[in-house]
Amino acid sequence: MTCNKIRNLTCGLSTLQAQILLLRGFTSEETLLYQKDIATQLKRPLSTINYNIGVLGKRGLWTKLNFLTPDGKTLFLKLKGYYEDTRKFRAHKIFGRFNLASEYKDFDSVKNKYLHISKSPKHSGFRINYNDCVVLFYSPTKICFYLPDVYGNNIEEIYAIAYEEYVKPLKDYLEKTFDSLKIDRHEICSITLNHLAFRYHQLAEIFKEFNVRYVSDRIEIDHSHGTAELETVHKETAVQDMDKIIEYEKVVRSSDSCNKQEVNRGLTKG
């Protein structure tokens, strides 16, 4: 199963080739890694390492001096994320609205300097991008944003990470860039998690094994991100639906644990 996941992730590279990429990527760029060093660290024959480095070279991921090419570095970051990211939940389509301390008085004078947006005749403004976030200035009193995907082991952690890693830096950036913009110090914004994915869910793993997707108006099961996910997708109830799934998981696991204990008691008595 793991080998198949790595092959999908790396467009056909083997587990060993992925390990070689990771070893090079985690080693400082000024350090020259000889093939014998790689063979020693990965505990593989030198001839095997030589062959697989040749494959990486032919794929354009490895230079003759045993460094990663730009494509190799991109793939390393992708692999690094795969190995390091074991968190249970993924939130995406995260929408928020800043709470302004006062109306942004320079709105009309700066809006023509940026990419124009027009949601309706009433809301004509501009958009900017910062730190993978999209900020939409709809009016002097309405400034919204979309955040990139956020990962966490529970929903509370996702909110905390979204706030610390994206919302606070975004607030600081906006206030430095737009002089008269003042965002509330205490209640910076409201955030909505429109989609929540339960990663590596057992039911989703089964669906992935048979290459099956399930879609309803509240729940999806898919593996379009390379990971089997059970996802809540209704923008108004996504968090509540995920809470119910988590509670149900606890009940099922608790029941399963009790059943196993009863079986073990019966075997002991027998």
C-alpha positions in Angstrom: 0.0 0.0 0.0 2.8 2.5 1.0 4.8 1.7 -2.2 1.7 2.3 -4.3 1.1 5.7 -2.6 4.7 6.7 -3.2 4.6 5.6 -6.9 1.4 7.7 -7.4 2.9 10.7 -5.6 6.2 10.6 -7.5 4.7 9.7 -11.0 6.2 6.3 -11.0 9.4 6.5 -9.0 10.2 3.6 -6.7 10.4 3.8 -2.9 14.2 3.8 -3.0 14.4 6.6 -5.5 12.0 8.6 -3.3 14.4 7.9 -0.3 17.4 9.1 -2.3 15.5 12.3 -3.2 14.6 12.9 0.4 18.2 12.2 1.6 19.6 14.7 -0.9 16.8 17.2 0.0 17.4 17.0 3.7 21.2 17.5 3.3 22.5 21.0 3.1 23.0 22.2 -0.5 26.8 22.9 0.0 27.4 19.3 1.1 28.4 16.9 -1.7 26.8 13.5 -1.3 28.8 10.7 -2.9 27.1 7.5 -4.0 28.9 5.6 -1.3 27.5 8.0 1.3 24.0 7.3 0.1 24.6 3.6 0.0 25.8 3.6 3.6 23.0 5.7 4.9 20.3 3.8 3.1 22.0 0.4 3.7 21.8 -0.6 0.1 24.4 -2.0 -2.4 26.5 0.7 -4.2 25.4 -0.9 -7.6 21.7 -0.5 -6.7 22.3 3.2 -5.7 24.2 3.8 -8.9 21.4 2.4 -11.0 18.6 4.4 -9.3 20.6 7.7 -9.4 20.9 7.0 -13.1 17.1 6.8 -13.3 16.8 10.1 -11.4 19.2 11.7 -13.8 17.2 10.5 -16.8 14.1 11.9 -15.3 15.7 15.3 -15.0 15.6 15.2 -11.2 19.3 14.8 -10.4 22.5 16.4 -11.7 25.8 14.8 -12.5 27.3 16.2 -9.3 24.5 14.5 -7.2 22.4 17.6 -6.6 18.7 18.1 -7.1 17.6 20.0 -10.2 14.7 22.5 -9.8 12.3 19.7 -10.7 13.9 17.5 -8.2 13.6 20.2 -5.5 9.9 20.5 -6.3 9.4 16.8 -6.0 11.4 16.7 -2.7 9.0 19.3 -1.2 6.1 17.2 -2.3 7.6 14.0 -0.8 8.6 15.9 2.4 5.0 17.0 2.8 3.8 13.5 2.3 6.1 12.0 5.0 5.7 14.8 7.5 2.0 15.5 7.1 0.2 12.8 9.1 -2.4 15.2 10.6 -5.9 13.8 10.7 -8.0 16.7 9.2 -7.7 19.0 6.3 -9.8 22.2 6.0 -10.1 24.0 2.7 -12.2 26.7 1.1 -11.7 28.6 4.3 -13.5 31.9 4.1 -13.3 34.9 6.4 -14.2 38.5 6.9 -12.2 41.1 8.7 -13.9 43.1 11.4 -12.9 46.7 10.8 -12.3 49.2 13.6 -13.5 51.9 11.2 -14.4 52.4 7.5 -11.4 52.1 5.2 -11.4 55.7 4.0 -8.8 55.3 1.1 -10.7 52.6 -0.6 -11.7 54.6 -3.7 -8.3 56.2 -4.2 -6.3 52.9 -4.2 -8.7 50.4 -5.8 -7.6 51.2 -9.4 -4.0 50.2 -8.5 -5.0 46.5 -8.0 -6.9 43.7 -9.8 -10.5 44.9 -10.2 -13.4 42.7 -9.0 -17.1 43.3 -9.3 -19.4 41.0 -7.4 -22.4 43.3 -8.0 -23.2 46.9 -8.9 -23.2 47.5 -5.1 -19.9 45.8 -4.5 -17.1 46.9 -6.9 -13.6 46.6 -5.5 -10.2 44.9 -5.9 -8.2 41.9 -4.8 -4.7 41.1 -3.7 -2.7 38.0 -2.9 -0.4 37.5 0.1 1.1 34.3 1.6 -1.1 32.0 -0.5 -4.2 34.0 0.8 -6.6 35.9 -1.4 -8.0 39.1 0.0 -11.1 40.7 -1.5 -11.8 44.4 -0.9 -15.5 44.6 -1.7 -16.2 48.0 -0.2 -14.8 50.4 2.5 -16.6 48.3 5.1 -16.3 44.8 3.7 -12.9 43.0 3.3 -13.0 39.2 3.0 -10.3 36.6 2.5 -9.8 32.9 1.4 -7.0 30.9 3.1 -5.0 28.0 1.7 -5.6 24.4 3.1 -4.9 24.1 6.8 -4.1 20.7 8.5 -4.6 19.7 12.1 -5.4 16.8 14.5 -8.7 18.3 15.5 -11.0 21.2 14.5 -9.9 23.4 17.3 -6.2 23.1 16.2 -7.2 24.0 12.6 -8.8 27.2 13.8 -5.7 28.0 15.9 -3.3 27.3 13.0 -5.4 29.3 10.5 -5.3 32.2 12.9 -1.6 32.1 13.8 -0.1 31.2 10.5 -2.4 33.1 8.1 -4.9 35.6 9.6 -2.5 37.4 12.0 0.3 37.9 9.4 -2.4 38.9 6.9 -3.7 41.5 9.2 -0.2 42.9 9.8 0.6 43.0 6.1 -2.7 44.8 5.2 -2.3 47.4 7.9 1.3 48.1 6.8 0.4 48.2 3.1 -2.8 50.3 3.4 -2.1 53.2 5.8 -5.6 54.1 6.9 -6.8 50.5 7.2 -7.6 49.6 10.8 -8.7 46.1 11.7 -10.2 45.4 15.1 -7.5 44.5 17.6 -9.6 42.1 19.7 -12.0 40.4 17.3 -9.9 40.4 14.1 -12.3 38.4 11.9 -14.8 35.6 11.5 -13.8 32.4 9.9 -15.9 29.7 8.2 -14.5 26.2 7.3 -16.6 25.4 4.3 -15.1 22.0 3.7 -13.6 19.6 6.2 -11.8 16.3 5.3 -11.2 13.4 7.6 -7.9 12.0 6.2 -7.0 8.3 6.1 -10.5 7.4 7.2 -11.0 3.6 7.0 -14.1 3.8 4.8 -12.4 6.3 2.5 -9.4 3.9 2.2 -11.6 1.1 1.1 -13.3 3.3 -1.5 -9.8 4.4 -2.7 -8.7 0.8 -3.1 -11.5 0.1 -5.5 -11.2 3.6 -7.1 -14.7 4.6 -6.1 -16.0 8.1 -5.3 -19.2 8.9 -3.3 -20.9 12.3 -3.5 -23.9 13.7 -1.7 -25.0 17.2 -0.7 -23.3 16.8 2.7 -20.6 14.2 2.4 -18.0 13.2 -0.2 -15.5 10.3 -0.2 -12.7 10.8 -2.7 -8.9 10.6 -3.1 -8.2 13.5 -5.5 -5.4 14.8 -3.2 -3.5 11.5 -3.1 -5.0 10.7 0.3 -8.3 8.9 1.0 -10.7 11.4 2.6 -14.2 11.4 4.1 -15.2 15.0 3.6 -18.1 17.2 4.8 -18.9 19.8 2.1 -22.0 21.7 3.0 -20.8 25.3 3.7 -23.3 25.9 6.5 -23.0 22.6 8.3 -19.5 21.2 7.5 -18.1 21.6 11.0 -21.3 20.2 12.7 -21.3 17.3 10.3 -17.7 16.5 11.0 -18.4 16.7 14.8 -21.1 14.1 14.3 -18.7 11.8 12.4 -16.0 12.2 15.1 -18.6 11.4 17.8 -19.8 8.4 15.9 -16.2 7.2 15.4 -15.7 7.3 19.2 -18.9 5.3 19.8 -17.9 2.7 17.2 -14.3 2.3 18.5 -15.5 2.1 22.1 -18.0 -0.6 21.2 -15.4 -2.5 19.2 -13.0 -2.3 22.2 -15.7 -3.7 24.5 -16.5 -6.5 22.1 -12.9 -7.5 21.9 -12.6 -7.5 25.7 -15.7 -9.8 26.0 -14.3 -12.1 23.4 -10.9 -12.3 25.2 -12.8 -13.0 28.5 -14.6 -15.9 26.8 -11.4 -17.3 25.4 -9.8 -17.1 28.8 -12.7 -18.9 30.5 -12.7 -21.5 27.8 
